Amino acid sequence: MTKTIAIIGALDTKGADFTFLKAEIERRGFQTLMIDTGVLGQPVFLPQVSHEQVAEAGGAALADLVARADRGEAMTVMVRGAAVIARRLYDAGQIHGIIGMGGGGGTSIATSAMRALPIGFPKVMVSTLASGDVSGFVGLSDIVMIPSIIDVNGINRISRLIYTNAAGAICGMVAGEAAAGEDKPTVAVTMFGNTTRAVNTAKTLLEAAGYEVLVFHATGAGGRQMEALIADGLITALLDLTTTEWADELLGGVLSAGPHRLEAAAQQGLPQIVAPGCLDMCNFWAPETIPAQYQGRKFYQWNPNITLMRTTPEENTRLGTIFAEKLNAARGPLAVYIPWGGWSEIDLPDKPFYWPEAMQAFVTALKANLRPDIPVVEMPQDINDPAFATATVEALLKMVRG
């Protein structure tokens, strides 16, 4: 079967560029499917998906967008419509890869379509913005960004090289096949430097039990990526030992995973064990970056670029309430494990962040608001004690096995 690569972009203003790219892809033996996202004029060649169809998928008529001549509105509609169209084509099995080219507007529209597609689906974006901060375009996806070097505005000695390489890249990705591996049920585990020992113990036990373990670094992006994979149905169970990202979300730290952390597993009904790993800390960069309202608080210099701030009993009361609200939505088996010996490597009786009253505040608020059928298991060990990790793994395996 000949595989099809979707090409997405504006055929009114970038027609020559896309004509060249289309020819390069087809020269390599692939079919192409053009998605036209242009608004200003008519396409230079007939696409399989017209700009009228993209606009309609985005909730507006193209003629109305043209008449109103509001670029911001048109961009919003085409961004939304491109994502709908791309997902529709993927779900129907009509495309096997996607490539786009453009400046700021074209990059926004094309990468919106790419972000609607699953991890592992080939995605390439040739962009004038690719040499800068592209986090807003890539998001949590695996888009390959290629700098266009010059503007996407015709064929010349530079663009010819870039477009040829881009065509080769997407064709190679589509032609390639992932190496065969043993498919095992997958357990997501969250980790921070301060919970590494706990995670290493848990990972060894889970792998010995026949599970593939995906470890997510609780740095904000890690938590968001994990939540996305859970929502996509790629995770079997969750051992959420390190929930520190919620402290950053609450207090304005630099490693927040956003307000939807702790939601995906609950909504998907995944078996999950949750612990307050590293909730004793909120993360900031170097000391001079700490907000003025936190001056005078207890800090720990983790390294020259990362400063940890101890959370207070009042803040832990709020965190306990938030955790209960999130976990009360759980549709699957769930238990919360509390390590009274400490929540991190620096939250131990002889360490700087040890504060039993803060731990108690969290547990009190959690129990006061949590559904009565969700167990809260309290253990005397600290979170990195092998006995604690072992207990959480055994409980999770029991949930998974029914």
Secondary structure as a PSIPRED ss2 file (coil, helix, strand):
# PSIPRED VFORMAT (PSIPRED V4.0)

   1 M C   1.000  0.000  0.000
   2 T C   1.000  0.000  0.000
   3 K C   1.000  0.000  0.000
   4 T E   0.000  0.000  1.000
   5 I E   0.000  0.000  1.000
   6 A E   0.000  0.000  1.000
   7 I E   0.000  0.000  1.000
   8 I E   0.000  0.000  1.000
   9 G E   0.000  0.000  1.000
  10 A C   1.000  0.000  0.000
  11 L C   1.000  0.000  0.000
  12 D C   1.000  0.000  0.000
  13 T C   1.000  0.000  0.000
  14 K C   1.000  0.000  0.000
  15 G H   0.000  1.000  0.000
  16 A H   0.000  1.000  0.000
  17 D H   0.000  1.000  0.000
  18 F H   0.000  1.000  0.000
  19 T H   0.000  1.000  0.000
  20 F H   0.000  1.000  0.000
  21 L H   0.000  1.000  0.000
  22 K H   0.000  1.000  0.000
  23 A H   0.000  1.000  0.000
  24 E H   0.000  1.000  0.000
  25 I H   0.000  1.000  0.000
  26 E H   0.000  1.000  0.000
  27 R H   0.000  1.000  0.000
  28 R C   1.000  0.000  0.000
  29 G C   1.000  0.000  0.000
  30 F C   1.000  0.000  0.000
  31 Q E   0.000  0.000  1.000
  32 T E   0.000  0.000  1.000
  33 L E   0.000  0.000  1.000
  34 M E   0.000  0.000  1.000
  35 I E   0.000  0.000  1.000
  36 D E   0.000  0.000  1.000
  37 T C   1.000  0.000  0.000
  38 G C   1.000  0.000  0.000
  39 V C   1.000  0.000  0.000
  40 L C   1.000  0.000  0.000
  41 G C   1.000  0.000  0.000
  42 Q C   1.000  0.000  0.000
  43 P C   1.000  0.000  0.000
  44 V C   1.000  0.000  0.000
  45 F C   1.000  0.000  0.000
  46 L C   1.000  0.000  0.000
  47 P C   1.000  0.000  0.000
  48 Q C   1.000  0.000  0.000
  49 V E   0.000  0.000  1.000
  50 S C   1.000  0.000  0.000
  51 H H   0.000  1.000  0.000
  52 E H   0.000  1.000  0.000
  53 Q H   0.000  1.000  0.000
  54 V H   0.000  1.000  0.000
  55 A H   0.000  1.000  0.000
  56 E H   0.000  1.000  0.000
  57 A H   0.000  1.000  0.000
  58 G C   1.000  0.000  0.000
  59 G C   1.000  0.000  0.000
  60 A C   1.000  0.000  0.000
  61 A C   1.000  0.000  0.000
  62 L H   0.000  1.000  0.000
  63 A H   0.000  1.000  0.000
  64 D H   0.000  1.000  0.000
  65 L H   0.000  1.000  0.000
  66 V H   0.000  1.000  0.000
  67 A H   0.000  1.000  0.000
  68 R H   0.000  1.000  0.000
  69 A C   1.000  0.000  0.000
  70 D C   1.000  0.000  0.000
  71 R H   0.000  1.000  0.000
  72 G H   0.000  1.000  0.000
  73 E H   0.000  1.000  0.000
  74 A H   0.000  1.000  0.000
  75 M H   0.000  1.000  0.000
  76 T H   0.000  1.000  0.000
  77 V H   0.000  1.000  0.000
  78 M H   0.000  1.000  0.000
  79 V H   0.000  1.000  0.000
  80 R H   0.000  1.000  0.000
  81 G H   0.000  1.000  0.000
  82 A H   0.000  1.000  0.000
  83 A H   0.000  1.000  0.000
  84 V H   0.000  1.000  0.000
  85 I H   0.000  1.000  0.000
  86 A H   0.000  1.000  0.000
  87 R H   0.000  1.000  0.000
  88 R H   0.000  1.000  0.000
  89 L H   0.000  1.000  0.000
  90 Y H   0.000  1.000  0.000
  91 D H   0.000  1.000  0.000
  92 A C   1.000  0.000  0.000
  93 G C   1.000  0.000  0.000
  94 Q C   1.000  0.000  0.000
  95 I C   1.000  0.000  0.000
  96 H C   1.000  0.000  0.000
  97 G E   0.000  0.000  1.000
  98 I E   0.000  0.000  1.000
  99 I E   0.000  0.000  1.000
 100 G E   0.000  0.000  1.000
 101 M E   0.000  0.000  1.000
 102 G E   0.000  0.000  1.000
 103 G C   1.000  0.000  0.000
 104 G H   0.000  1.000  0.000
 105 G H   0.000  1.000  0.000
 106 G H   0.000  1.000  0.000
 107 T H   0.000  1.000  0.000
 108 S H   0.000  1.000  0.000
 109 I H   0.000  1.000  0.000
 110 A H   0.000  1.000  0.000
 111 T H   0.000  1.000  0.000
 112 S H   0.000  1.000  0.000
 113 A H   0.000  1.000  0.000
 114 M H   0.000  1.000  0.000
 115 R H   0.000  1.000  0.000
 116 A C   1.000  0.000  0.000
 117 L C   1.000  0.000  0.000
 118 P C   1.000  0.000  0.000
 119 I C   1.000  0.000  0.000
 120 G C   1.000  0.000  0.000
 121 F C   1.000  0.000  0.000
 122 P C   1.000  0.000  0.000
 123 K E   0.000  0.000  1.000
 124 V E   0.000  0.000  1.000
 125 M E   0.000  0.000  1.000
 126 V E   0.000  0.000  1.000
 127 S E   0.000  0.000  1.000
 128 T C   1.000  0.000  0.000
 129 L C   1.000  0.000  0.000
 130 A C   1.000  0.000  0.000
 131 S C   1.000  0.000  0.000
 132 G C   1.000  0.000  0.000
 133 D C   1.000  0.000  0.000
 134 V C   1.000  0.000  0.000
 135 S H   0.000  1.000  0.000
 136 G H   0.000  1.000  0.000
 137 F H   0.000  1.000  0.000
 138 V H   0.000  1.000  0.000
 139 G C   1.000  0.000  0.000
 140 L C   1.000  0.000  0.000
 141 S C   1.000  0.000  0.000
 142 D C   1.000  0.000  0.000
 143 I C   1.000  0.000  0.000
 144 V E   0.000  0.000  1.000
 145 M E   0.000  0.000  1.000
 146 I E   0.000  0.000  1.000
 147 P E   0.000  0.000  1.000
 148 S C   1.000  0.000  0.000
 149 I C   1.000  0.000  0.000
 150 I C   1.000  0.000  0.000
 151 D C   1.000  0.000  0.000
 152 V C   1.000  0.000  0.000
 153 N C   1.000  0.000  0.000
 154 G C   1.000  0.000  0.000
 155 I C   1.000  0.000  0.000
 156 N C   1.000  0.000  0.000
 157 R H   0.000  1.000  0.000
 158 I H   0.000  1.000  0.000
 159 S H   0.000  1.000  0.000
 160 R H   0.000  1.000  0.000
 161 L H   0.000  1.000  0.000
 162 I H   0.000  1.000  0.000
 163 Y H   0.000  1.000  0.000
 164 T H   0.000  1.000  0.000
 165 N H   0.000  1.000  0.000
 166 A H   0.000  1.000  0.000
 167 A H   0.000  1.000  0.000
 168 G H   0.000  1.000  0.000
 169 A H   0.000  1.000  0.000
 170 I H   0.000  1.000  0.000
 171 C H   0.000  1.000  0.000
 172 G H   0.000  1.000  0.000
 173 M H   0.000  1.000  0.000
 174 V H   0.000  1.000  0.000
 175 A H   0.000  1.000  0.000
 176 G C   1.000  0.000  0.000
 177 E C   1.000  0.000  0.000
 178 A C   1.000  0.000  0.000
 179 A C   1.000  0.000  0.000
 180 A C   1.000  0.000  0.000
 181 G C   1.000  0.000  0.000
 182 E C   1.000  0.000  0.000
 183 D C   1.000  0.000  0.000
 184 K C   1.000  0.000  0.000
 185 P C   1.000  0.000  0.000
 186 T E   0.000  0.000  1.000
 187 V E   0.000  0.000  1.000
 188 A E   0.000  0.000  1.000
 189 V E   0.000  0.000  1.000
 190 T E   0.000  0.000  1.000
 191 M E   0.000  0.000  1.000
 192 F C   1.000  0.000  0.000
 193 G H   0.000  1.000  0.000
 194 N H   0.000  1.000  0.000
 195 T H   0.000  1.000  0.000
 196 T H   0.000  1.000  0.000
 197 R H   0.000  1.000  0.000
 198 A H   0.000  1.000  0.000
 199 V H   0.000  1.000  0.000
 200 N H   0.000  1.000  0.000
 201 T H   0.000  1.000  0.000
 202 A H   0.000  1.000  0.000
 203 K H   0.000  1.000  0.000
 204 T H   0.000  1.000  0.000
 205 L H   0.000  1.000  0.000
 206 L H   0.000  1.000  0.000
 207 E H   0.000  1.000  0.000
 208 A H   0.000  1.000  0.000
 209 A C   1.000  0.000  0.000
 210 G C   1.000  0.000  0.000
 211 Y C   1.000  0.000  0.000
 212 E E   0.000  0.000  1.000
 213 V E   0.000  0.000  1.000
 214 L E   0.000  0.000  1.000
 215 V E   0.000  0.000  1.000
 216 F E   0.000  0.000  1.000
 217 H E   0.000  0.000  1.000
 218 A C   1.000  0.000  0.000
 219 T C   1.000  0.000  0.000
 220 G C   1.000  0.000  0.000
 221 A H   0.000  1.000  0.000
 222 G H   0.000  1.000  0.000
 223 G H   0.000  1.000  0.000
 224 R H   0.000  1.000  0.000
 225 Q H   0.000  1.000  0.000
 226 M H   0.000  1.000  0.000
 227 E H   0.000  1.000  0.000
 228 A H   0.000  1.000  0.000
 229 L H   0.000  1.000  0.000
 230 I H   0.000  1.000  0.000
 231 A H   0.000  1.000  0.000
 232 D C   1.000  0.000  0.000
 233 G C   1.000  0.000  0.000
 234 L C   1.000  0.000  0.000
 235 I C   1.000  0.000  0.000
 236 T C   1.000  0.000  0.000
 237 A E   0.000  0.000  1.000
 238 L E   0.000  0.000  1.000
 239 L E   0.000  0.000  1.000
 240 D E   0.000  0.000  1.000
 241 L E   0.000  0.000  1.000
 242 T E   0.000  0.000  1.000
 243 T C   1.000  0.000  0.000
 244 T C   1.000  0.000  0.000
 245 E H   0.000  1.000  0.000
 246 W H   0.000  1.000  0.000
 247 A H   0.000  1.000  0.000
 248 D H   0.000  1.000  0.000
 249 E H   0.000  1.000  0.000
 250 L H   0.000  1.000  0.000
 251 L H   0.000  1.000  0.000
 252 G C   1.000  0.000  0.000
 253 G C   1.000  0.000  0.000
 254 V C   1.000  0.000  0.000
 255 L C   1.000  0.000  0.000
 256 S C   1.000  0.000  0.000
 257 A C   1.000  0.000  0.000
 258 G C   1.000  0.000  0.000
 259 P C   1.000  0.000  0.000
 260 H C   1.000  0.000  0.000
 261 R C   1.000  0.000  0.000
 262 L C   1.000  0.000  0.000
 263 E C   1.000  0.000  0.000
 264 A H   0.000  1.000  0.000
 265 A H   0.000  1.000  0.000
 266 A H   0.000  1.000  0.000
 267 Q H   0.000  1.000  0.000
 268 Q H   0.000  1.000  0.000
 269 G C   1.000  0.000  0.000
 270 L C   1.000  0.000  0.000
 271 P C   1.000  0.000  0.000
 272 Q E   0.000  0.000  1.000
 273 I E   0.000  0.000  1.000
 274 V E   0.000  0.000  1.000
 275 A E   0.000  0.000  1.000
 276 P E   0.000  0.000  1.000
 277 G E   0.000  0.000  1.000
 278 C C   1.000  0.000  0.000
 279 L C   1.000  0.000  0.000
 280 D C   1.000  0.000  0.000
 281 M E   0.000  0.000  1.000
 282 C E   0.000  0.000  1.000
 283 N E   0.000  0.000  1.000
 284 F E   0.000  0.000  1.000
 285 W C   1.000  0.000  0.000
 286 A C   1.000  0.000  0.000
 287 P H   0.000  1.000  0.000
 288 E H   0.000  1.000  0.000
 289 T H   0.000  1.000  0.000
 290 I C   1.000  0.000  0.000
 291 P C   1.000  0.000  0.000
 292 A H   0.000  1.000  0.000
 293 Q H   0.000  1.000  0.000
 294 Y H   0.000  1.000  0.000
 295 Q C   1.000  0.000  0.000
 296 G C   1.000  0.000  0.000
 297 R C   1.000  0.000  0.000
 298 K C   1.000  0.000  0.000
 299 F E   0.000  0.000  1.000
 300 Y E   0.000  0.000  1.000
 301 Q E   0.000  0.000  1.000
 302 W E   0.000  0.000  1.000
 303 N E   0.000  0.000  1.000
 304 P C   1.000  0.000  0.000
 305 N C   1.000  0.000  0.000
 306 I E   0.000  0.000  1.000
 307 T E   0.000  0.000  1.000
 308 L E   0.000  0.000  1.000
 309 M E   0.000  0.000  1.000
 310 R E   0.000  0.000  1.000
 311 T C   1.000  0.000  0.000
 312 T C   1.000  0.000  0.000
 313 P H   0.000  1.000  0.000
 314 E H   0.000  1.000  0.000
 315 E H   0.000  1.000  0.000
 316 N H   0.000  1.000  0.000
 317 T H   0.000  1.000  0.000
 318 R H   0.000  1.000  0.000
 319 L H   0.000  1.000  0.000
 320 G H   0.000  1.000  0.000
 321 T H   0.000  1.000  0.000
 322 I H   0.000  1.000  0.000
 323 F H   0.000  1.000  0.000
 324 A H   0.000  1.000  0.000
 325 E H   0.000  1.000  0.000
 326 K H   0.000  1.000  0.000
 327 L H   0.000  1.000  0.000
 328 N C   1.000  0.000  0.000
 329 A C   1.000  0.000  0.000
 330 A C   1.000  0.000  0.000
 331 R C   1.000  0.000  0.000
 332 G C   1.000  0.000  0.000
 333 P C   1.000  0.000  0.000
 334 L E   0.000  0.000  1.000
 335 A E   0.000  0.000  1.000
 336 V E   0.000  0.000  1.000
 337 Y E   0.000  0.000  1.000
 338 I E   0.000  0.000  1.000
 339 P E   0.000  0.000  1.000
 340 W C   1.000  0.000  0.000
 341 G C   1.000  0.000  0.000
 342 G C   1.000  0.000  0.000
 343 W C   1.000  0.000  0.000
 344 S C   1.000  0.000  0.000
 345 E C   1.000  0.000  0.000
 346 I C   1.000  0.000  0.000
 347 D C   1.000  0.000  0.000
 348 L C   1.000  0.000  0.000
 349 P C   1.000  0.000  0.000
 350 D C   1.000  0.000  0.000
 351 K C   1.000  0.000  0.000
 352 P C   1.000  0.000  0.000
 353 F C   1.000  0.000  0.000
 354 Y C   1.000  0.000  0.000
 355 W C   1.000  0.000  0.000
 356 P H   0.000  1.000  0.000
 357 E H   0.000  1.000  0.000
 358 A H   0.000  1.000  0.000
 359 M H   0.000  1.000  0.000
 360 Q H   0.000  1.000  0.000
 361 A H   0.000  1.000  0.000
 362 F H   0.000  1.000  0.000
 363 V H   0.000  1.000  0.000
 364 T H   0.000  1.000  0.000
 365 A H   0.000  1.000  0.000
 366 L H   0.000  1.000  0.000
 367 K H   0.000  1.000  0.000
 368 A H   0.000  1.000  0.000
 369 N H   0.000  1.000  0.000
 370 L C   1.000  0.000  0.000
 371 R C   1.000  0.000  0.000
 372 P C   1.000  0.000  0.000
 373 D C   1.000  0.000  0.000
 374 I C   1.000  0.000  0.000
 375 P C   1.000  0.000  0.000
 376 V E   0.000  0.000  1.000
 377 V E   0.000  0.000  1.000
 378 E E   0.000  0.000  1.000
 379 M E   0.000  0.000  1.000
 380 P C   1.000  0.000  0.000
 381 Q C   1.000  0.000  0.000
 382 D C   1.000  0.000  0.000
 383 I C   1.000  0.000  0.000
 384 N C   1.000  0.000  0.000
 385 D C   1.000  0.000  0.000
 386 P H   0.000  1.000  0.000
 387 A H   0.000  1.000  0.000
 388 F H   0.000  1.000  0.000
 389 A H   0.000  1.000  0.000
 390 T H   0.000  1.000  0.000
 391 A H   0.000  1.000  0.000
 392 T H   0.000  1.000  0.000
 393 V H   0.000  1.000  0.000
 394 E H   0.000  1.000  0.000
 395 A H   0.000  1.000  0.000
 396 L H   0.000  1.000  0.000
 397 L H   0.000  1.000  0.000
 398 K H   0.000  1.000  0.000
 399 M H   0.000  1.000  0.000
 400 V H   0.000  1.000  0.000
 401 R H   0.000  1.000  0.000
 402 G C   1.000  0.000  0.000
